[in-house]
């Protein structure tokens, strides 16, 4: 293990004998944090706490079999989420992957509707048909969480092309995990974006693990932001545990994209749990888990607020209680919401009616008996 050059956190090294980098040393492309006022810091903390309690409640619901399918949480990545989303305008677009609950909340989606979607209920943000991995809400310009690794990249690039073609002052942000940087769509999308000067920010959330494989073992160049140089694209690497640093870096990236120059931003964060709720993360030692807990961004920001006398310990605790209550209320709302009727199963296959659209349910014959010749039916 070596020290991360950004945060002094332990991350896997390519070789056991690798030297330690100096603590707290920023990359050449990562300027020091700018000062923000106390009110913004408090807002950051409240939003991070909402994500934390929402995700914890979702994890509990999954173990209670109230949430089906797969469920991937933003636990440990709250600072990255709030920092990135704070740099976007309401008119900008977001494409993300299946770890998208926190992003949905920070785009302004009601926690009740977000939780109902996880439960697969009619009041969910995607009417219960998307579930945990496939939230979509055009009104908040969240154009999907995508279950296919890298599936969002070509679509985000295409959306950026549409914005450019129409001459609009909008930006697309496309987030992904570190493992996505190794697939073909990553390179193809960056190449096209750079060639055509598209208004898109590609964001790699590098939590050090592609499922259970370390970045060092899966990537010949583990500092992913450097890959942008292959496409003459501006890039930056930032500490994802500090919401101020992420906000500033995201603002620079978005400004670049809005000016017609795409950007690759690598956000170095941590994943405090397994890849999904059902992943026991046995590839981590107890020592490593305990070490990572020291860099939990939520209590770190709470301590920072108290130390700076922006909030008292009692006020921090009150925010925790309030956001816990919001998560609990979202859970109650989701449980009270109705299940989708089976008759609506095919309602959203196509945006407009399609001739000969099959609405045959599993187990039903391809052709109804009434439509077959009587002689054939009697056989």
N, C-alpha and C positions, 0 to 999 in steps of 0.2 A: 504494500500500500504506500502511496505517496500523498503529500499534502496538495490539495487543490490550490492552484496559484491564485484563485480568486477569493477563497474563503477560509483557507487553512483546514478544510474538511478532508477526511481521508477518502481517496478514490482509488480504484484499482490501477496499478501501474502495468506497463507492458512487460517490464522485467522486475524481478524481485530486488535487484541491486540498484534500481534507478535512484538517483539522488533526489532529495527533498527540495522542492522549490521554496523560496523565501515566503514566509507567512505574509498574508495580506497584500501580496503583490498583484496589482491589477495588470491586465494585458495592455499592450500599447494602444489598443483601440478603445479602451474603457476609461473615460474620464471619471474624475471623482464625482461623488453624488452632489447634486445641488440641494440647497436648503429648501424645505417646504414648510408651510405653516402648520401649527399644531392641529388645526381643524382638519386638514387633509390627512394627517397621520392618524387621527382618531377615526376618520372615515375608512381609511385603509384597515385599521384594526377591526372595526365593526364588520366590514365586508368579509375579511378573512375569517372572523369568528362565525359568521353566517355559513360560509362554505364548510368550515370545520364541523359544525354541529349538524348541518344538513347531510354531509357525507357519513358521519358517524351514525345518524339515524337511518340512512339508507343501508348501511352495512348491517345494522341490527334487523331491519325489515327483510333483508335478503336471507339471513339465517332463520327467520321466522316463516320463510317460504311465501312471503307477500310480494316479493319481486322475483320475476323469472328471468331466464336467459342469462346473459353475462352482465356483470356490473363492475366497472372500473372507477376508482375513486381518485380525487385530487388531494388526498391527505398528504401533507408535506409540500404541496405545490401552491398553496394559497397565495403566497406573496407574488409568485410569478403570474398567477391568474389576474389578480387585482391590478397589478402594475401594467400588464399588457392591455387589459380592457380599458384602463383609464386613458390610454393614448388614442382611442378610437372615437370618432364622432358617431352620433346616432345614425347618420346616413352611410357610414362605412359598412363593409360586409365582413363576416367571419365564417370561415370554413375550419372545421377542426376534426379531431378523430373521436374515437369512442370514449375517451376520458374527458367528457365535456360538461358534466353537471355544473361545476363552478363557473365555467364560461357562460353557460345559459343564464345563471343567476346574475352574473355581472353585466350581461347584455340587457338586463332589466326584466327578464322573464319572472313572473310571479312564482315564488317558491312553492305555492300550492299546486300550480299547474305543472311545475317541474317534477314534483314528487308524484303527482297523479300519473304522469307519463311513465315514471319508473314502475308504478303499480300496474300499468297497462289499462288505465281507466279513461272513460270518455271525456273527462275534463282535463286530460293531459294536454300538454302543449302540441303534441302531434296526434291528438284524439285517442291516445292509447295504442296506436299501431306502430310507433317507433321504439318505445321502450328506452332503456338506459343508454344504448349506443347510437340511437338514431333520432335525436331531437332535431326539430326543424321549426323555425318560426320566422316567416318572411316579414312580419310586422316589426321584429327586432333585428332583422337582417342577419339572423343566424341561419346560414344556408346548409346546415347539417353537421351532425356528427357522423363519421363514416367508419363502419366496421372493417372494411377492407384496408389493410395497411397501405397508405399512400393513395388511396382512392380519391381523396379530396384535392390532391395537388393539381392534376390536369383540369379539374373543374374550377378551382380557384384561379388558375391561370387564364382559363377561358372567360371567367367573369371579369377579370382585369382587362382583357382584350375588349370586351363589350363596353366597359366604362370608357376606355380610350377611344373606341370607335364613335361613341356618342358624345365625346367631348365633355364628360362630366367631371366634377371635382370630388371624386370619391376614391376610396382605397379599399383594397382587399387584404385582409390578414389571414394567413393560412398557417395554423399551428399543427405540429406533428411531434411524435416521439423520436428519440435518437436513432432507433432502428430503421425508421423510414428513410433516413439519409443514405441507406445502402441499396435502395431499390432503383430501378431504371426510371420510374416516373419522377423521382426527385431530380435527377440530372436533366431529363428532358424538359421538365417544367422550368427549372432555373435557366436553362439555355434559351428557351423561347422567350422567357420574360426579359432576359438581358438583351437578346437580339432586337426585340420590339419595344424596349423601354416601357414595360407595362407597370401600372401602379399597384404593385403587390409586395407585401412583406411576408417572407417565409420565416416562420419561427420554429426552431427546433428546441423542444423542452428536453434537455439532456439530464435525465435523472440517474445516469450511469448504468442503466440496465435495459436491454431490449428483452422484455419478459424476464428470463433468468440469466441471460448472457451479458457479461460486462462489455462496455463500449470498447475497451482496450483489446478484447479478444475478437470483436466482430468488425472493427474498423481499422484499416491501415493508418488512417489519420484520425485519431480520437478527438482532436480539436476541430469540431465539425464546421465552425464558422470559416475556417481557412479554405474550405472547398469552394467558396464563392469566388476565389481568385481564378478558378478555371474558366469562369464566365465573365471576368472583369466586373464583378458585382461587389458593391460595398457590403461590408459585413462587420459584425461586432460580437464579442462574447461578454456576458454579464452575469454577475452573481444573482441567481434567482431567489435567494432567501431574503433579499432586501427589496421591499416594494418600491422604495425611492429610486434605487439604482435601475430597477426594471422599468419603472415609469419613464425615467429620463432616456434610457436606451430605446425604449419603444417609441417615444416621441421623436427621437432622431430618425429612427427607421421609417416611421409613418410620414414624416416630413419629406424624406428622400423619395419615397414612393409617390407621394402626392405631386412632387415636382417631376415625375416621370422617370425615376431611377429606382428599379427594384432593389430590395435589401434582404440579406440573410442575417437573422439575429439568432444567436445560440444562447439560451437561458439555462445556466447550470443550476439544477435544483436537486431535490431529494424526494424519493418515494418512500414514505414511512411504512407502507404495508406491501403486500405482495402485488403482483401484476394485476390481479383481479381479486374480488372478495374471496374466491375459493382457493387462491394460491397461498399456501402456508409459508412460502419464501424460505424453504429449507436450504437454499443456496447461500443464505446469509448466516454467519455465526452469531451467537448471542452477544459476543463482544462488539461486533459490527453494528448490530441493532441498537445496543446501548449507546454506542458512539454517535450514531446518526440522530438519536433522540436529543442529543445536546444541541443540535442545529435546527430544532423545530421552529419554524418562523413565527408561529402564532404566539407562544409564550415569550419568544425573543422580542417581539414588537411590544408586547404588554410591559415587559421589564424596561424597555427603552422609554416608553411613555411615562412610566412612574418615575424613573430616574431623572427624566427631563422636567418633572413636575408639571407635565401636561395633563395627566390624570392621576387621581389617587388610586390606591389599591381597591378601595370600595367602588369607585367608578368603573374600574376595569371589571370587577366582579359583576356589577350591574349590567354592563354590556353583554357579558357572557350569559347571564340569566335571560336577557331580552332576546338574544339570538337563539338560545336554546328553546325558548318558548315559540319562536317563529318556526323552527324546525319541527317541533312537536305538533304545532298547529297544521303545518303542511302534511305531516303524517296522518293526522286525523281527517283532514280534508280528502286525502287520497283514499283512505279506507272507506269514506262515506260516498265516494264517487261510484257511479254505476259501471259495470263491465260493458264493453261494446257488444252489441247484438251481432250474432253470427251473420245476419242478413246484410250487414255492412262490410263484410270481409273484403269485397272487391271494389268498394266505393272509390278508392284512391289509386287504383291501378294506373289510370290514365287521367290526364288533365281535362280532356274532352272525350265525348262518346266515341267508341271505336266499333266498327261493324264486326259482328261475329265474336264479340268479346265473351269468352267462356266464363261462366260463373258457377261452374260445377264444383261442388264441395268434395272433399276427400271421401272416397268410397262410393260416390255416385257413378252410375254408368255414363259413358261418353254420350250416348243418345238415350233419351227417355223412351220407355216402352211404348208410350202412346204414339211416338213418331215412327215406329217400326212397323213393317207390314204384319198383318195379323197372323199369317202363316208362319212367319219367322218367330213371332212371340210365342206361338203355341208349341214350338219345337222344344 
